[in-house]
Amino acid sequence: MTIVVNDANVLIDLVKLSLLPQFFSLNLTFYTSDFIIGELNDSQREQLNIFIEQDILKVIELNETEIVDIAIIQAQRPKLSLQDCSAIVCAKKVGGGVLTSDNLLRKFAQSKRIEVHGHLWIFDQLVANGKITTITATQKLRHLIQVVNTKLGLPKNDVEKRFDSWNK
């Protein structure tokens, strides 16, 4: 089973898209950090608590050594937030990849040989595993880029390829 550490931007967008049940039904092992959960608002945390209580989303509480590791990473890449750095530390701890669409985090994780996936990969997984239909995927992806997260900056060619493939 693939292990993934969820960054806040992914979790927030999935909450806004009402896709949490489908996402957490994928055959993945889900983690995040206490720093990332702390970044969410009360409503978002409440929706995620259902999956935390069922032990589907595991929240890693970082210890002192791991907090020092975060500080070291942040010294190397000051533009990364504490939450971003916590995702890297968690990924190393659990031997997983990072789910994010944050470009700085993506590039840094890749430089540390950590697998990284983003929103489009999540949509691919949801469709490939029959968690949502291609019609729903098209509607939700359009809503994501036009309303929910207009600054996401997904590659237009990759988005269009999915729309074409899903709507044949």
VOSEBA-909594 format. One record per residue (C-alpha): residue in one letter; chain; x, y, z. Coordinates in Angstrom, 3 decimals, decimal comma. Layout:
<sites>
residu_chaine_c1_c2_c3
A_A_X_Y_Z
...
</sites>
This chain:
<sites>
residu_chaine_c1_c2_c3
M_A_0,000_0,000_0,000
T_A_1,268_3,471_-0,880
I_A_1,989_5,764_2,064
V_A_1,189_9,461_1,624
V_A_1,662_12,502_3,826
N_A_-1,002_15,106_3,153
D_A_-0,102_18,779_3,005
A_A_-2,689_21,330_4,101
N_A_-3,425_22,629_0,600
V_A_-4,585_19,194_-0,543
L_A_-6,725_18,600_2,538
I_A_-8,304_22,049_2,357
D_A_-9,186_21,663_-1,323
L_A_-10,639_18,177_-0,786
V_A_-12,817_19,547_2,025
K_A_-14,028_22,380_-0,228
L_A_-14,724_19,924_-3,053
S_A_-16,630_17,542_-0,716
L_A_-14,343_14,694_-1,770
L_A_-13,012_13,516_1,608
P_A_-14,972_10,227_1,759
Q_A_-13,900_9,263_-1,748
F_A_-10,289_10,300_-1,132
F_A_-9,977_8,421_2,138
S_A_-11,494_5,305_0,560
L_A_-8,492_4,995_-1,774
N_A_-6,130_2,112_-1,050
L_A_-3,499_4,393_0,490
T_A_-2,103_4,853_3,977
F_A_-2,737_8,464_4,989
Y_A_-0,643_10,612_7,311
T_A_-0,294_14,263_8,166
S_A_1,407_16,215_10,924
D_A_0,019_17,955_13,975
F_A_1,476_21,177_12,506
I_A_-0,620_20,742_9,351
I_A_-3,796_19,933_11,287
G_A_-3,145_23,065_13,350
E_A_-3,137_25,132_10,154
L_A_-6,735_24,186_9,322
N_A_-9,821_26,051_10,465
D_A_-12,343_24,512_12,881
S_A_-14,736_23,365_10,156
Q_A_-11,966_21,692_8,172
R_A_-10,604_19,950_11,286
E_A_-14,105_18,812_12,200
Q_A_-14,579_17,177_8,804
L_A_-11,161_15,507_9,015
N_A_-11,729_14,323_12,595
I_A_-14,115_11,663_11,283
F_A_-11,199_10,057_9,441
I_A_-8,736_10,686_12,270
E_A_-11,042_9,002_14,795
Q_A_-11,378_5,987_12,467
D_A_-7,560_5,869_12,213
I_A_-7,763_6,349_8,454
L_A_-5,840_9,625_8,656
K_A_-2,989_9,273_11,112
V_A_-1,689_12,480_12,691
I_A_1,976_12,406_13,614
E_A_2,790_14,443_16,701
L_A_6,326_15,590_16,165
N_A_8,866_15,129_18,951
E_A_11,715_17,470_19,902
T_A_14,210_15,816_17,543
E_A_11,779_16,118_14,639
I_A_11,123_19,766_15,477
V_A_14,883_20,352_15,289
D_A_14,819_18,614_11,881
I_A_12,102_21,060_10,807
A_A_14,275_23,978_11,914
I_A_17,210_22,595_9,917
I_A_15,072_22,265_6,796
Q_A_13,674_25,740_7,266
A_A_17,207_27,122_7,593
Q_A_18,022_25,487_4,242
R_A_14,802_26,722_2,602
P_A_13,453_29,762_4,501
K_A_10,496_30,139_2,126
L_A_9,056_26,795_3,262
S_A_6,569_27,111_6,113
L_A_6,849_25,105_9,325
Q_A_3,928_23,031_8,073
D_A_5,688_22,338_4,767
C_A_8,828_21,279_6,604
S_A_6,756_19,053_8,879
A_A_5,422_17,235_5,805
I_A_9,010_16,450_4,760
V_A_9,926_15,212_8,248
C_A_6,767_13,063_8,386
A_A_7,411_11,599_4,928
K_A_10,901_10,575_5,981
K_A_9,598_9,148_9,254
V_A_6,919_6,935_7,658
G_A_8,738_6,209_4,412
G_A_6,063_7,807_2,290
G_A_5,531_10,405_-0,363
V_A_4,058_13,882_-0,053
L_A_0,737_15,006_-1,500
T_A_0,970_18,708_-2,250
S_A_0,560_21,223_-5,013
D_A_2,920_23,702_-3,389
N_A_5,753_24,150_-5,901
L_A_8,440_25,028_-3,348
L_A_7,570_22,007_-1,234
R_A_7,388_19,802_-4,326
K_A_10,842_20,817_-5,545
F_A_12,445_20,500_-2,117
A_A_10,889_17,067_-1,514
Q_A_12,080_15,877_-4,915
S_A_15,590_17,141_-4,133
K_A_15,493_14,901_-1,045
R_A_14,327_11,954_-3,184
I_A_10,847_11,960_-1,688
E_A_8,046_11,010_-4,053
V_A_5,601_13,862_-4,625
H_A_2,121_13,913_-6,130
G_A_-0,455_16,656_-6,455
H_A_-4,074_17,348_-7,190
L_A_-4,069_15,823_-10,674
W_A_-2,617_12,553_-9,357
I_A_-5,383_12,473_-6,750
F_A_-8,024_12,940_-9,438
D_A_-6,362_10,207_-11,508
Q_A_-6,519_7,848_-8,514
L_A_-10,154_8,688_-7,770
V_A_-11,174_7,971_-11,370
A_A_-8,950_4,906_-11,873
N_A_-10,274_3,316_-8,685
G_A_-13,923_4,056_-9,445
K_A_-14,351_6,418_-6,490
I_A_-15,823_9,126_-8,739
T_A_-17,105_9,085_-12,291
T_A_-15,339_10,880_-15,105
I_A_-18,251_13,344_-15,202
T_A_-17,802_14,111_-11,504
A_A_-14,039_14,345_-11,961
T_A_-14,478_16,886_-14,754
Q_A_-16,965_18,949_-12,725
K_A_-14,864_18,872_-9,546
L_A_-11,581_19,648_-11,324
R_A_-13,202_22,595_-13,142
H_A_-14,636_23,814_-9,836
L_A_-11,225_23,437_-8,194
I_A_-9,374_25,572_-10,729
Q_A_-12,136_28,105_-11,402
V_A_-13,571_28,643_-7,895
V_A_-11,946_26,762_-5,016
N_A_-8,276_27,453_-5,702
T_A_-7,835_29,847_-8,603
K_A_-4,126_30,318_-7,802
L_A_-3,373_26,595_-7,916
G_A_-1,671_26,892_-11,300
L_A_-2,115_23,352_-12,543
P_A_-0,469_22,765_-15,952
K_A_-3,169_23,608_-18,509
N_A_-2,045_20,918_-20,951
D_A_-2,274_18,226_-18,271
V_A_-5,713_19,441_-17,198
E_A_-6,954_19,478_-20,794
K_A_-5,587_15,964_-21,424
R_A_-7,645_14,712_-18,500
F_A_-10,783_16,503_-19,664
D_A_-10,321_14,990_-23,146
S_A_-9,678_11,508_-21,764
W_A_-12,561_11,636_-19,286
N_A_-15,099_12,972_-21,764
K_A_-14,597_10,652_-24,741
</sites>
